[in-house]
Amino acid sequence: MTNLPAYHQVARASRAALITLPLLSLSLPGAAIANTAGTQVQSAESAAIEQRNKAIVEAAFEKWRGGTYVFGELLAPDVIWTIHGSGPVAGTYRNQKDFIEQASRPLTSRLATPIAPEVHNIFADGDTVIIRFDGRATTTSGAPYRNQFVWILKMKNGLVVSAEAFLDLVAYQQVVDNNAPRSE
């Protein structure tokens, strides 16, 4: 029975808080308006960044689909590129040169045709662009190369500064292991 009075005191305090909080928020409309205006400005800036980044990636993939090498202009020189999974090429590359020489060139040098990307979706959220695409090419032995990709690109000043790549590394490795590099 001694707990009953304490319970009533807590219940009264809770009711008072439930009534006071909404009244307090009504008495501070300036704060609510300022918060809303700040959110709208931030949303407009975020939307502009998203549109710009998405447009940069879309344009790069369109050029790539047309046969133009785009990575030199799309990637920051100090890009951090991570290939997820297991296999010899999986890992993190700490700049554009290392990524191209250690991850891209072992595959592309064994292709008779450039990879033709077929974009399925591009999503943008602030400075992040996510792209899902398929890639097709012909190997130097004449066999087809097919792979599916998801890249998560972090953009800054119009360049990819970090990337995470998801793809079928078995398909990648089969091309590297079973095809001679092109003579250039």
C-alpha positions in Angstrom: 0.0 0.0 0.0 2.9 2.4 0.5 3.6 2.3 -3.3 0.2 3.6 -4.2 0.8 7.3 -3.3 4.1 7.3 -5.2 2.3 5.8 -8.3 -0.3 8.6 -8.1 2.4 11.3 -8.0 4.2 9.8 -11.1 0.9 9.6 -12.9 0.0 13.2 -12.1 3.5 14.3 -13.2 3.2 12.4 -16.5 -0.3 14.0 -17.2 1.2 17.4 -16.6 4.1 16.7 -19.0 1.7 15.5 -21.6 -0.3 18.7 -21.4 2.7 21.0 -21.0 4.8 19.8 -24.0 2.3 20.5 -26.7 1.5 23.9 -25.2 5.2 24.8 -25.0 5.7 23.9 -28.7 2.7 26.1 -29.6 4.3 29.0 -27.8 7.6 28.7 -29.8 6.4 29.0 -33.5 9.6 30.9 -34.5 11.7 27.9 -33.7 9.5 25.6 -35.6 9.5 27.9 -38.6 13.3 28.3 -38.5 13.7 24.6 -38.3 11.4 24.0 -41.2 13.1 26.7 -43.3 16.5 25.2 -42.6 15.3 21.7 -43.5 13.9 23.0 -46.8 17.2 24.8 -47.7 19.1 21.7 -46.8 16.7 19.5 -48.8 17.0 21.8 -51.9 20.8 21.7 -51.7 20.8 17.9 -51.2 18.5 17.5 -54.1 20.7 19.6 -56.3 23.8 17.6 -55.3 21.9 14.3 -55.9 20.8 15.5 -59.4 24.3 16.7 -60.3 26.0 13.5 -59.1 23.4 11.2 -60.8 23.8 13.2 -64.1 27.6 12.8 -63.9 27.4 9.1 -63.5 24.7 8.7 -66.1 26.8 10.7 -68.6 29.9 8.6 -67.9 28.0 5.3 -68.4 26.5 6.6 -71.6 30.0 7.5 -72.9 31.3 4.1 -71.7 28.5 2.3 -73.5 29.6 4.2 -76.6 33.1 2.7 -76.2 34.8 5.7 -74.6 37.1 5.0 -71.6 35.7 7.1 -68.8 37.4 6.1 -65.6 40.3 8.6 -65.9 37.8 11.5 -65.8 35.3 9.9 -63.4 37.6 8.7 -60.6 39.6 11.0 -58.3 43.3 10.3 -58.4 43.2 9.2 -54.8 40.0 7.2 -55.1 39.6 4.4 -52.6 38.0 1.5 -54.5 36.9 -1.7 -52.6 35.9 -4.9 -54.4 33.9 -7.0 -52.0 34.1 -10.8 -52.0 36.8 -13.3 -52.1 39.4 -14.0 -54.8 42.7 -12.5 -55.9 41.1 -9.2 -57.1 39.0 -8.6 -53.9 40.4 -5.9 -51.7 40.8 -2.2 -51.3 42.8 -0.1 -53.8 44.1 3.2 -52.5 44.3 5.3 -55.7 43.2 5.3 -59.3 46.5 4.0 -60.7 46.5 0.9 -58.4 42.8 0.2 -59.1 43.3 0.3 -62.8 46.6 -1.6 -62.9 45.7 -4.3 -60.3 41.9 -4.7 -60.7 40.7 -3.3 -64.1 43.6 -4.1 -66.5 44.0 -7.8 -65.6 40.4 -8.2 -66.9 40.2 -5.7 -69.7 43.5 -6.8 -71.2 41.9 -10.2 -71.8 38.9 -8.8 -73.5 38.7 -8.5 -77.3 35.9 -5.9 -77.0 35.3 -3.3 -74.3 32.7 -4.1 -71.7 29.4 -2.7 -72.8 27.4 -1.7 -69.7 23.6 -2.0 -69.6 22.3 0.1 -66.8 19.3 -1.1 -64.9 19.0 1.5 -62.1 20.8 4.6 -60.8 19.9 5.9 -57.4 21.3 9.0 -55.7 21.2 10.1 -52.1 23.2 13.2 -51.3 26.8 12.5 -52.3 26.2 8.8 -52.9 25.2 7.2 -56.2 24.3 3.6 -56.5 24.3 2.0 -59.9 23.2 -1.5 -60.9 24.3 -2.7 -64.3 25.2 -5.7 -66.4 28.4 -5.9 -68.4 29.1 -7.8 -71.6 32.2 -8.3 -73.7 34.0 -10.9 -75.7 37.2 -12.4 -74.4 40.4 -12.7 -76.4 39.6 -16.4 -76.9 36.2 -15.5 -78.4 34.2 -16.6 -75.4 31.5 -14.3 -73.9 32.1 -12.5 -70.7 28.9 -11.6 -68.7 28.8 -10.1 -65.2 26.4 -8.2 -63.0 27.5 -5.2 -60.9 26.4 -3.0 -58.1 28.6 0.0 -57.5 28.2 2.4 -54.6 30.0 5.6 -55.4 30.7 8.4 -53.0 31.1 11.7 -54.9 32.9 14.9 -54.1 33.3 17.9 -56.5 32.1 15.7 -59.4 34.5 12.9 -58.9 34.3 9.5 -57.3 36.3 9.6 -54.1 35.4 6.1 -52.9 33.6 3.1 -54.3 32.4 -0.2 -53.3 31.9 -2.8 -56.0 29.9 -6.0 -55.9 30.2 -8.4 -58.9 30.7 -12.1 -59.7 34.4 -12.6 -59.0 34.3 -16.1 -60.3 33.3 -14.9 -63.7 36.0 -12.2 -63.5 38.7 -14.7 -62.5 37.7 -17.2 -65.2 38.4 -14.6 -67.8 41.8 -13.7 -66.2 42.8 -17.4 -65.8 41.6 -18.7 -69.2 42.5 -15.9 -71.7 45.7 -14.5 -72.9 46.2 -10.7 -72.7 45.9 -8.7 -75.9 49.1 -7.7 -77.5 49.0 -3.9 -77.5 
